[in-house]
């Protein structure tokens, strides 16, 4: 079962690897990058391969153990 995290966006967007690090999915930027490189991150149900993807309001970011719901 995935841990669900609600993330309050304070700007227009946040880079994907920064979000993963900020909410604790990854302990560092390099760990976050590795998750993306290994196709372990989904954005709205689709594998996301862009480390700098601009996560915005309404996006749902998923890994094996986490689901991050982004709200503005």
C-alpha positions in Angstrom: 0.0 0.0 0.0 1.3 3.5 -0.9 1.7 6.3 1.6 -0.4 9.2 0.4 1.2 12.7 0.8 -0.7 15.9 0.0 1.8 18.6 -1.2 0.7 22.3 -1.1 2.3 24.1 -4.1 3.3 27.7 -3.3 4.4 28.6 -6.8 3.4 27.7 -10.4 5.5 24.5 -10.4 8.3 22.5 -8.8 10.9 20.4 -10.5 10.2 16.6 -10.1 13.5 15.7 -8.4 13.2 18.6 -6.0 9.7 17.5 -5.1 10.8 13.9 -4.5 13.6 15.1 -2.2 11.4 17.7 -0.4 8.6 15.2 0.6 11.2 12.6 1.7 10.7 10.0 -1.1 14.4 10.4 -1.9 17.1 11.4 0.6 19.1 13.4 -1.9 18.9 14.9 -5.4 21.0 12.0 -6.8 18.7 9.4 -5.2 15.7 11.3 -6.8 17.5 11.3 -10.2 18.1 7.6 -9.9 14.5 6.9 -9.3 13.5 8.8 -12.4 16.3 7.2 -14.5 15.1 3.7 -13.4 11.6 4.4 -14.5 10.2 4.2 -11.0 8.3 7.5 -11.0 4.9 7.9 -12.6 3.2 11.3 -13.3 -0.6 10.9 -13.6 -0.2 7.2 -14.3 2.5 7.5 -17.0 6.2 6.8 -16.5 8.0 10.2 -16.2 11.6 10.2 -17.6 12.3 14.0 -17.3 14.1 14.8 -14.0 13.2 18.5 -14.4 9.5 17.9 -15.2 7.5 20.8 -13.9 5.1 19.3 -11.4 2.0 21.5 -11.3 -1.4 21.8 -9.5 -3.4 18.6 -10.0 -0.5 16.3 -10.8 -0.3 12.9 -9.0 3.3 11.6 -8.6 3.6 7.9 -7.7 6.4 5.6 -6.8 6.2 2.0 -5.4 5.7 3.3 -1.8 4.4 6.9 -2.2 1.6 8.8 -3.9 2.1 12.6 -3.9 -1.0 14.7 -4.7 -0.1 18.2 -5.7 -2.5 21.0 -4.9 -2.2 24.8 -5.3 
